[in-house]
Amino acid sequence: MRFVAYSDGGTNGLATAREDGSYVGRLAGDPRYPGELDALVAKGQGALRAAHEALLGGGPVDLSKISFRAPLARPGKIICVGLNYADHSAESGFKQPDYPTLFSRFASGFVAQGEPMVRPKVSDQFDYEGELVAVVGKGGRHIAKGSALDHIIGYSIFNDGSIRDYQFKSPQWTVGKNFDGTGAFGPVFVTADELPPGCLGLKLETRLNGVTVQSAKIDDMVFDIPSLVSTISEAMTLEAGDIIVTGTPSGVGMARKPPLYMKAGDVIEVEVEKIGVLRNPVIDEA
């Protein structure tokens, strides 16, 4: 199942894909509107299936005419993974860690498909990082690696826009990873049963103004999704609706000579095979 959260005329809606790839949906206020994805994910696969069936009876949704919203508006936890591709660790000048490098993002910095990513006034070092998102559907603590994928209900795409000079002002990356308008998320939420286990075999690609700047297989992750779920749950209880932003491959702008940072007028795209393309223009902060 594939879902799109959107708004039309200022009213929130939810759409689902039909077998032919077209989308149909319902707006809030419709008696059969199934609710927001955040709540549906928290209720589990059965709720998503019922929502899909309810939406199939809705009206056509032209994705070129609606305003996308982030698939999940307020995840309980946004856990990001740094240095999860060996080639990216090397290009960034870090020794590959033997334990996942984890940091947090906040939903206040999200932008949806088509919305501008914002280069802040205080920096010209606005970098792209294309990433796969794993969405937790079943919570737990001390989750065994062998059963970890049972806790992932679906996937999406993220662009972890990073303000590099602020990221490295201190050993903690939080500020440089949480400027307003820098975390692009979407455009779709795809249930795990539509994709290979752990998304293995799928290709991730980032394009800046149509030129490929990052390209890797999900298999290249140092810590795969089962490992991340198991490791994170050693420390904290994962809850339905939490998201894990799983890391970026090599090719980031910071590591290029000369550096290649995003600027106003650019268009940045992140594509994950069989999921979709997350596309955002770039603007300067007003």
RODO-2510 file (C-alpha; in nm, 4 decimals, decimal comma):
residues 286
     n   res          X          Y          Z
     1     m     0,0000     0,0000     0,0000
     2     r     0,1116     0,3513    -0,0806
     3     f    -0,0225     0,6631     0,0925
     4     v     0,0124     1,0374     0,0358
     5     a    -0,0779     1,2980     0,2974
     6     y    -0,1897     1,6191     0,1301
     7     s    -0,4015     1,9289     0,1583
     8     d    -0,6480     2,0673    -0,0934
     9     g    -0,7968     2,4103    -0,0482
    10     g    -0,6645     2,4210     0,3051
    11     t    -0,8267     2,0915     0,4068
    12     n    -0,6152     1,7919     0,4984
    13     g    -0,6582     1,4754     0,2993
    14     l    -0,5181     1,1271     0,2615
    15     a    -0,4790     0,9405    -0,0667
    16     t    -0,3825     0,5885    -0,1614
    17     a    -0,2536     0,4352    -0,4833
    18     r    -0,4687     0,2106    -0,6975
    19     e    -0,3236    -0,0849    -0,8866
    20     d    -0,2845     0,1294    -1,1994
    21     g    -0,0712     0,3818    -1,0090
    22     s    -0,3348     0,6555    -0,9934
    23     y    -0,4341     0,8024    -0,6575
    24     v    -0,7738     0,8343    -0,4945
    25     g    -0,8521     0,9852    -0,1583
    26     r    -1,0779     1,1658     0,0835
    27     l    -1,0620     1,4957     0,2671
    28     a    -1,1136     1,5497     0,6380
    29     g    -1,4837     1,6019     0,6926
    30     d    -1,5763     1,3174     0,4605
    31     p    -1,7571     1,0558     0,6757
    32     r    -1,5190     0,7890     0,5446
    33     y    -1,1997     0,9900     0,5922
    34     p    -0,9815     0,7401     0,7819
    35     g    -0,7698     0,9939     0,9713
    36     e    -0,4059     1,0953     0,9708
    37     l    -0,1245     0,8539     0,8932
    38     d     0,0316     0,9153     1,2354
    39     a    -0,2735     0,7623     1,4029
    40     l    -0,3127     0,4837     1,1479
    41     v     0,0499     0,3737     1,1835
    42     a     0,0074     0,3685     1,5608
    43     k    -0,2896     0,1333     1,5199
    44     g    -0,0998    -0,1059     1,2947
    45     q    -0,1276    -0,2892     0,9667
    46     g    -0,4979    -0,3638     1,0047
    47     a    -0,5806     0,0049     1,0360
    48     l    -0,3727     0,0853     0,7279
    49     r    -0,5505    -0,1864     0,5319
    50     a    -0,8927    -0,0538     0,6368
    51     a    -0,7849     0,3006     0,5467
    52     h    -0,6668     0,1823     0,2064
    53     e    -1,0030     0,0176     0,1387
    54     a    -1,1935     0,3281     0,2521
    55     l    -0,9818     0,5551     0,0338
    56     l    -1,0267     0,3369    -0,2736
    57     g    -1,3879     0,4526    -0,2782
    58     g    -1,2853     0,8191    -0,2732
    59     g    -1,2392     1,0652    -0,5537
    60     p    -0,9419     1,0994    -0,7883
    61     v    -0,6439     1,2937    -0,6546
    62     d    -0,4205     1,4712    -0,9064
    63     l    -0,0788     1,4803    -0,7389
    64     s     0,0238     1,7694    -0,9636
    65     k    -0,2488     1,9919    -0,8194
    66     i    -0,2415     1,9230    -0,4458
    67     s    -0,0062     2,0382    -0,1718
    68     f     0,1882     1,7510    -0,0197
    69     r     0,2326     1,7174     0,3548
    70     a     0,5010     1,5176     0,5331
    71     p     0,3814     1,1558     0,5573
    72     l     0,4005     1,1694     0,9367
    73     a     0,3460     1,5132     1,0871
    74     r     0,4777     1,4533     1,4390
    75     p     0,6771     1,1343     1,4840
    76     g     0,7389     1,0556     1,8488
    77     k     1,1110     1,0096     1,7880
    78     i     1,3197     1,1034     1,4846
    79     i     1,6397     0,9024     1,5159
    80     c     1,9040     0,9763     1,2533
    81     v     2,2071     0,7659     1,1737
    82     g     2,5350     0,9293     1,0798
    83     l     2,8299     0,7643     0,9051
    84     n     2,6302     0,4587     0,7992
    85     y     2,7992     0,4152     0,4595
    86     a     3,1729     0,3445     0,4709
    87     d     3,2492     0,5583     0,1666
    88     h     3,0733     0,8560     0,3261
    89     s     3,2651     0,8091     0,6514
    90     a     3,5897     0,8074     0,4531
    91     e     3,5079     1,1170     0,2483
    92     s     3,4082     1,3006     0,5681
    93     g     3,7396     1,2226     0,7349
    94     f     3,5980     0,9921     1,0022
    95     k     3,7138     0,6469     1,1010
    96     q     3,4233     0,4104     1,0392
    97     p     3,2572     0,3649     1,3805
    98     d     3,1814     0,0175     1,5106
    99     y     2,8640     0,1456     1,6791
   100     p     2,5938     0,3526     1,5043
   101     t     2,6357     0,7296     1,5268
   102     l     2,2908     0,8419     1,6406
   103     f     2,1456     1,1915     1,6659
   104     s     1,8011     1,3490     1,6759
   105     r     1,6014     1,5672     1,4447
   106     f     1,2809     1,7557     1,5229
   107     a     0,9600     1,7681     1,3216
   108     s     0,9539     2,1477     1,3350
   109     g     1,2196     2,1440     1,0626
   110     f     1,0215     1,9258     0,8175
   111     v     0,9302     2,0352     0,4672
   112     a     0,7125     1,8258     0,2380
   113     q     0,7431     1,7290    -0,1258
   114     g     0,7574     2,0417    -0,3419
   115     e     0,8070     2,2804    -0,0521
   116     p     1,1304     2,4810    -0,0516
   117     m     1,4276     2,3792     0,1534
   118     v     1,5610     2,6967     0,3129
   119     r     1,9251     2,8041     0,3156
   120     p     1,9609     3,0117     0,6343
   121     k     2,0916     3,3661     0,6465
   122     v     2,3821     3,2700     0,8706
   123     s     2,5490     3,0159     0,6411
   124     d     2,6249     2,9305     0,2805
   125     q     2,7169     2,5694     0,3663
   126     f     2,3799     2,4074     0,2991
   127     d     2,4416     2,0430     0,2104
   128     y     2,2199     1,7588     0,0860
   129     e     2,1977     1,4072     0,2282
   130     g     1,9618     1,1618     0,0604
   131     e     1,8382     0,8907     0,2960
   132     l     1,5915     0,6050     0,3394
   133     v     1,3389     0,6351     0,6238
   134     a     1,2181     0,3307     0,8168
   135     v     0,8913     0,3782     1,0065
   136     v     0,8314     0,1845     1,3277
   137     g     0,4922     0,0170     1,3402
   138     k     0,5278    -0,2016     1,6481
   139     g     0,7074    -0,0781     1,9553
   140     g     0,9404    -0,2649     2,1820
   141     r     1,2548    -0,2740     2,3899
   142     h     1,5497    -0,5117     2,3538
   143     i     1,4289    -0,6208     2,0105
   144     a     1,6201    -0,9150     1,8653
   145     k     1,7849    -0,8505     1,5306
   146     g     1,6185    -1,1594     1,3873
   147     s     1,2702    -1,0197     1,4481
   148     a     1,3506    -0,6502     1,4041
   149     l     1,1864    -0,6129     1,0623
   150     d     0,8570    -0,7233     1,2190
   151     h     0,8656    -0,3832     1,3939
   152     i     0,9004    -0,1815     1,0698
   153     i     0,5689    -0,1033     0,9058
   154     g     0,6859     0,1006     0,6105
   155     y     0,9327     0,3314     0,4420
   156     s     0,9740     0,6790     0,3001
   157     i     1,2503     0,9199     0,1877
   158     f     1,4379     1,2007     0,3638
   159     n     1,6791     1,4767     0,2655
   160     d     1,8778     1,5561     0,5784
   161     g     1,9701     1,9114     0,4797
   162     s     2,2756     2,0001     0,6887
   163     i     2,4290     2,3352     0,7755
   164     r     2,7875     2,2143     0,7815
   165     d     2,9636     2,5003     0,9607
   166     y     2,7047     2,4839     1,2408
   167     q     2,7141     2,1041     1,2473
   168     f     3,0824     2,1142     1,3367
   169     k     3,0802     2,4065     1,5782
   170     s     3,0733     2,1425     1,8527
   171     p     3,1116     1,7648     1,8852
   172     q     2,7300     1,7401     1,8929
   173     w     2,5592     1,7775     1,5540
   174     t     2,2138     1,8812     1,6774
   175     v     2,2138     2,2488     1,5768
   176     g     2,3525     2,1962     1,2270
   177     k     2,0910     1,9276     1,1629
   178     n     1,7854     2,1168     1,2851
   179     f     1,7592     2,4523     1,1135
   180     d     1,4023     2,5370     1,0145
   181     g     1,3037     2,4252     0,6675
   182     t     1,5938     2,1874     0,6129
   183     g     1,4476     1,8369     0,6606
   184     a     1,2582     1,7258     0,3498
   185     f     1,0358     1,4214     0,4088
   186     g     0,8127     1,2307     0,1666
   187     p     0,6469     1,2239    -0,0763
   188     v     0,4921     0,8846    -0,0006
   189     f     0,4662     0,6261     0,2734
   190     v     0,4995     0,2719     0,1371
   191     t     0,4127    -0,0279     0,3514
   192     a     0,6928    -0,2760     0,4096
   193     d     0,5092    -0,5622     0,2399
   194     e     0,5493    -0,3860    -0,0959
   195     l     0,9284    -0,3754    -0,0733
   196     p     1,2153    -0,6206    -0,0280
   197     p     1,2938    -0,7016     0,3375
   198     g     1,4911    -0,4110     0,4810
   199     c     1,4809    -0,2535     0,1315
   200     l     1,7860    -0,4602     0,0378
   201     g     1,8695    -0,4428    -0,3305
   202     l     1,7132    -0,1012    -0,3792
   203     k     1,9085     0,1942    -0,5164
   204     l     1,9279     0,5370    -0,3522
   205     e     2,0180     0,8338    -0,5718
   206     t     2,0420     1,2090    -0,5117
   207     r     2,0374     1,4585    -0,7981
   208     l     2,1208     1,8294    -0,7814
   209     n     1,9787     2,0198    -1,0761
   210     g     1,9448     1,6911    -1,2634
   211     v     2,3044     1,5786    -1,2054
   212     t     2,3574     1,2645    -0,9969
   213     v     2,5628     1,3468    -0,6883
   214     q     2,4964     1,0387    -0,4736
   215     s     2,4296     0,6804    -0,5799
   216     a     2,4396     0,3644    -0,3689
   217     k     2,2571     0,0460    -0,2847
   218     i     2,0792     0,0151     0,0486
   219     d     2,2933    -0,2982     0,0914
   220     d     2,5958    -0,0699     0,1340
   221     m     2,4808     0,0406     0,4800
   222     v     2,7269    -0,0513     0,7522
   223     f     2,4391    -0,1071     0,9956
   224     d     2,1350    -0,2474     0,8177
   225     i     1,7831    -0,1772     0,9340
   226     p     1,7500    -0,4867     1,1576
   227     s     2,0787    -0,3930     1,3260
   228     l     1,9644    -0,0348     1,3803
   229     v     1,6293    -0,1378     1,5289
   230     s     1,7937    -0,3865     1,7620
   231     t     2,0731    -0,1516     1,8698
   232     i     1,8501     0,1497     1,9281
   233     s     1,6063    -0,0590     2,1309
   234     e     1,8848    -0,1579     2,3693
   235     a     1,8659     0,1982     2,5019
   236     m     1,5111     0,3170     2,4462
   237     t     1,1646     0,1832     2,3865
   238     l     1,0743     0,2224     2,0221
   239     e     0,7135     0,3245     1,9663
   240     a     0,4800     0,3038     1,6699
   241     g     0,5264     0,6153     1,4594
   242     d     0,8920     0,6668     1,5438
   243     i     1,1112     0,7068     1,2372
   244     i     1,4702     0,6026     1,1725
   245     v     1,6548     0,8098     0,9115
   246     t     1,9118     0,5547     0,8082
   247     g     2,2140     0,7493     0,6773
   248     t     2,3557     0,8872     0,3555
   249     p     2,6143     0,7554     0,1078
   250     s     2,9169     0,9356    -0,0326
   251     g     2,8948     1,2327    -0,2652
   252     v     2,7887     1,5047    -0,0209
   253     g     2,8779     1,8603    -0,1148
   254     m     3,1071     1,9145     0,1824
   255     a     3,3509     1,6479     0,0596
   256     r     3,3815     1,7760    -0,2957
   257     k     3,6653     1,9911    -0,4218
   258     p     3,5543     2,2598    -0,4492
   259     p     3,2586     2,2078    -0,2123
   260     l     2,9166     2,1851    -0,3766
   261     y     2,6521     2,3392    -0,1541
   262     m     2,2859     2,4038    -0,2306
   263     k     2,1855     2,7596    -0,3164
   264     a     1,8714     2,9499    -0,4076
   265     g     1,7307     2,8371    -0,7406
   266     d     1,8602     2,4816    -0,7122
   267     v     1,6359     2,1767    -0,7281
   268     i     1,7332     1,8737    -0,5217
   269     e     1,5864     1,5254    -0,5721
   270     v     1,6273     1,2085    -0,3685
   271     e     1,5046     0,8858    -0,5256
   272     v     1,4754     0,5455    -0,3657
   273     e     1,3927     0,2717    -0,6104
   274     k     1,0343     0,1368    -0,5791
   275     i     0,9438     0,4134    -0,3323
   276     g     0,9562     0,7368    -0,5297
   277     v     1,1253     1,0725    -0,5771
   278     l     1,1412     1,3473    -0,3145
   279     r     1,1829     1,6773    -0,4987
   280     n     1,2356     2,0223    -0,3448
   281     p     1,3438     2,3639    -0,4676
   282     v     1,5956     2,5624    -0,2627
   283     i     1,5439     2,9212    -0,1491
   284     d     1,7274     3,1678     0,0730
   285     e     1,5816     3,2573     0,4094
   286     a     1,3846     3,5821     0,3801
***
